[in-house]
Amino acid sequence: MSTMLDTILETKRDEVAARKAANSLSDVQALAMAQTPPRGFRAALDAKAASGYGLIAEVKKASPSRGLIRTDFNPVSHARDYQAGGAACLSVLTDLTYFQGHESYLVAARAAVTLPVIRKDFMVDPWQVLESRAIGADAILIIVAALEDAQMAEIEDAAIGLDMDVLVEVHDEAEMERALALQSRLIGVNNRNLKDFSVSFDRTYELVGRAPQGCTFVAESGLTSREDLDAMAERGVRCFLIGEALMRQADIEAATRAMVG
Ligand SMILES: O=P(O)(O)OC[C@@H](O)[C@@H](O)c1c[nH]c2ccccc12
């Protein structure tokens, strides 16, 4: 059976092939080298989590499971609101086909704030890491369910070579084991199953104990309230990735402050 993740990855591979053909490597390299240096993504998260909650606030217009989330989508004002409300970092979706994202949203959001920004997209080729740096991204996502071990290592090496942080996303214990074979100690547990979109906080609770000492552990997806975060904190989780629940609010700054302030 072909899952949603398979479908997304198939589209992504075609898209990346077309982009690689259309852009010379030396041009993308030159853009990456001309960027301001990466803002420390994991360090910013750890700093906030030391005295409260570390929030990665997501600039998210739409998703395959929810459709359009925000009609008056404005990445610059959302980014500013997230920063003013106390977020540690931003996540910006750049996948166009399934999330109505765009690279230009990341560029605009990052320019509007001082927070580090992760490019939220589906990495299938190390070339995308260079492209991410070329648009200013400070960190990239590796989805363990999407890649073979060797591909993950290659993509991670590319990011480390560019001084970028890597958020490694897992969903179960087997994926957690594979994640821990990588170098990054920034691990996210996606409560949402990318194969059928079901959400359960049990994914986080099952895996938080498997995170080694010194690892930055992030609970992702389906979090809607301060109470959700407080319940997770009782089990030792202090960092969170939140999109929809904040993007649906009229006053994003106030909602962010209510969540982590
Ligand atoms: O909007 P939510 O339920 O708060 O979830 C945010 C984030 O965790 C989710 O967008 C996400 C987590 N991992 C991903 C991988 C690809 C695309 C999207 C995601």
The ligand as an SDF file (V2000), in Angstrom:
LIG
                    3D

 19 20  0  0  0  0  0  0  0  0999 V2000
    0.4870   21.6560   13.2140 O   0  0  0  0  0  0  0  0  0  0  0  0
    0.9080   20.7810   14.3530 P   0  0  0  0  0  0  0  0  0  0  0  0
   -0.0390   19.6370   14.6020 O   0  0  0  0  0  0  0  0  0  0  0  0
    1.1800   21.5990   15.6100 O   0  0  0  0  0  0  0  0  0  0  0  0
    2.3080   20.0970   13.9170 O   0  0  0  0  0  0  0  0  0  0  0  0
    3.4630   20.8800   13.6680 C   0  0  0  0  0  0  0  0  0  0  0  0
    4.5760   19.9940   13.1210 C   0  0  0  0  0  0  0  0  0  0  0  0
    4.9340   19.0680   14.1100 O   0  0  0  0  0  0  0  0  0  0  0  0
    4.1490   19.2820   11.8400 C   0  0  0  0  0  0  0  0  0  0  0  0
    3.8510   20.2590   10.8990 O   0  0  0  0  0  0  0  0  0  0  0  0
    5.2150   18.3370   11.2890 C   0  0  0  0  0  0  0  0  0  0  0  0
    6.0260   17.5360   12.0200 C   0  0  0  0  0  0  0  0  0  0  0  0
    6.8400   16.8260   11.1960 N   0  0  0  0  0  0  0  0  0  0  0  0
    6.5760   17.1360    9.9410 C   0  0  0  0  0  0  0  0  0  0  0  0
    7.1460   16.6940    8.7630 C   0  0  0  0  0  0  0  0  0  0  0  0
    6.7210   17.2070    7.5740 C   0  0  0  0  0  0  0  0  0  0  0  0
    5.6990   18.1520    7.5530 C   0  0  0  0  0  0  0  0  0  0  0  0
    5.0990   18.6110    8.7270 C   0  0  0  0  0  0  0  0  0  0  0  0
    5.5360   18.1050    9.9300 C   0  0  0  0  0  0  0  0  0  0  0  0
  1  2  2  0
  2  3  1  0
  2  4  1  0
  2  5  1  0
  5  6  1  0
  6  7  1  0
  7  8  1  0
  7  9  1  0
  9 10  1  0
  9 11  1  0
 11 12  2  0
 11 19  1  0
 12 13  1  0
 13 14  1  0
 14 15  1  0
 14 19  2  0
 15 16  2  0
 16 17  1  0
 17 18  2  0
 18 19  1  0
M  END
$$$$
